[in-house]
Amino acid sequence: MHPFPLFFQYPVLAAPNFITDPQKMRDFAVAHGFDGIDWSFDLGHLPVTPAEESRWAALQERLKPLRVRYHCPFLQVDIGHENEAHRAYAMDIFRRMIRLVSKARQKYLSLHVGLGHDTTKILSWEATIRNLRELVQYGHECGVTVALENLIWGWSSKPNLFEKLVRRSGAYVTVDIGHAKACASVQSQTYSFQDFISPHADKLTNAHIYDYEVPGVGHIPPNQVDDIAERLDILMQTPCRWWVLEIREAAELIRTKAIVDDYLSSHFQASAGTGA
């Protein structure tokens, strides 16, 4: 029996695979106290043949005993593209990724819609929902939970549209707290960070943790716990216990983990003190 209710369980802190060699990535994560790896597929180095897929799955075994989830940050590979050939290519890629995750005997995959585009005019709203629903169903058949991540720009950067994408497709949710902070809908105070979570908190399976994103620069780590504490407080009220510290530079990743560890230590001490 856990000492706290569900939303007081300690999160799994995962590192992104900024090291591409699985053994070296595992060794780094273990050395610095991570319990998981969030592995981003590289579109330019995907296994193609069944033999290559088997070799890839065998290499992923080197990440044990860490827990592993997967991520598809594929630029301009869009399931809702208005061009039928582009759309078919994207669907083929994402089905392959679902099969790879299943072959590695893992259960979670995050993807995006509209990533890398600077306009939604080339995208079809209905095709996006229809094809995302198809991928969610295909994932279910393969034992893989498919989650949609909010972005800094586009449909998924607007909480009202993000909610519709999730609800109409049946997708689960990956919330990126840095994208949420930097997007125009939050910066303008039209919406808040919580609006990305409240409509579907029970479907939240992954969280990406850092302060905010600067386009063309990347993910900015927090300088202190107060930079992210309010957003982490909201996450702690959900069932989501997979937190990816999405910083891809070793020193800053280690420093971010120390900040998150301090936050969690204070949070759990306070919770224990109140008998929650």
Helices and strands as residue ranges (DSSP letters): G 6-8, E 12-16, H 22-31, E 36-40, G 43-45, H 50-60, G 61-63, E 67-71, H 84-103, E 108-111, H 125-142, E 145-149, G 155-157, H 159-169, E 172-176, H 177-182, H 184-187, G 193-196, G 198-203, E 204-209, E 212-214, E 218-220, G 225-227, H 229-235, E 242-245, H 250-274
